[in-house]
Amino acid sequence: MKEQTLIDQIKAYLNGIPQLFYWKEHGGIYGTAGIPDIIICFKGRFIGLEVKAKGRKATVLQQITINKINKTGGTAVVIYSLDEVKELLNKFK
């Protein structure tokens, strides 16, 4: 599955969750390098999802950013499936 297809599935799922706000971070010259693909605020929690197709890994900069988010009290992970998103959000219900 392509990363964009997975991102679209995740966004559709997130749209159905009350009390959840998210945005899709767009790269390029107006974005910040290393920021996770999807940023979520859910029940007062900051959650970053770096979405990857199976077999792909986060870049060094993405992993550094994920580590910084986790060290400062947020949650950031690399995601390979919609099921992983569901499992993660269930931890905060």
N, C-alpha and C positions, 0 to 999 in steps of 0.2 A: 504494500500500500504506500502511496506517495504521502509525504509529510503534509501537503496541502489538504489531501483528502481526510487525513486524521484530524487536522486542525478544524476543518469544517464540521466533522462529526462531534468534536469536543465543544465547539461553539454552539451547535444545535442543542446539545445536552445541557450546557450551562444556561441557555436561554430559558429552560424550563424550571429552573431552581429559584424559588422565591428567596428574597433577602440575600441575593448574590449579585455582585457587580463585577464585570470583567471588561477588559479591552484586549484587543490583539495588537501587540507591539509591531510596528513596521520598521524594518531596517532602512538602511540607506543614509543619505547625508543628514536627514532630519531626526534620525533615531539615535539611540545610545548603543554602541557596540557592546555585545555581551548580555544585554537584557533578555530575560526569558521571552518566549513567543507570546504567551498569554499570561496576563497579570490579573489576579482575582482578589477581591475583598469579599470574604465570606464570614459572617458572624464575628466581625472584628479582627479577622486573621488576614495577613498578607501572604498570598500564595503565588509563586511563580512556576509556570510550567514551560519547560524547554522541550518542545515536541520533536521527536526524531523518528524516522522510519527504522524498522528493524535492521540491526546490523550497523547503524550509524551511531557515532558518539558525539558528545558535546565537545566543542572546541576548547582549547586551553582557556581562552578568555571567558567563554560561557561557564566553564566549571569554576573559575575564580569568582565570577559573579554569583553563582549558585552558592558557593561556600560563604561568601560575604552575607548574603541574605539569611542563610541558616544561622550564622554566628550572631546575627543581630536580632534574632527572635522571630524572623519570618520563616516561611517554609518554601523551599525551592527544590524541584526535582526534575530529572529527565523522564519524560513520559513516552512510552512506546505503544500504548493502546488506550482506548476509551475505558476499558475495565479498570486500568490503573487510576484514572481520574476519579472514577466512582468510588473506588476503595479509599483513595486519599480524602475525598470530601466527606465520606462516612465517618472518618475519624473526628470530624469537627461538628457533627450533628448532635 
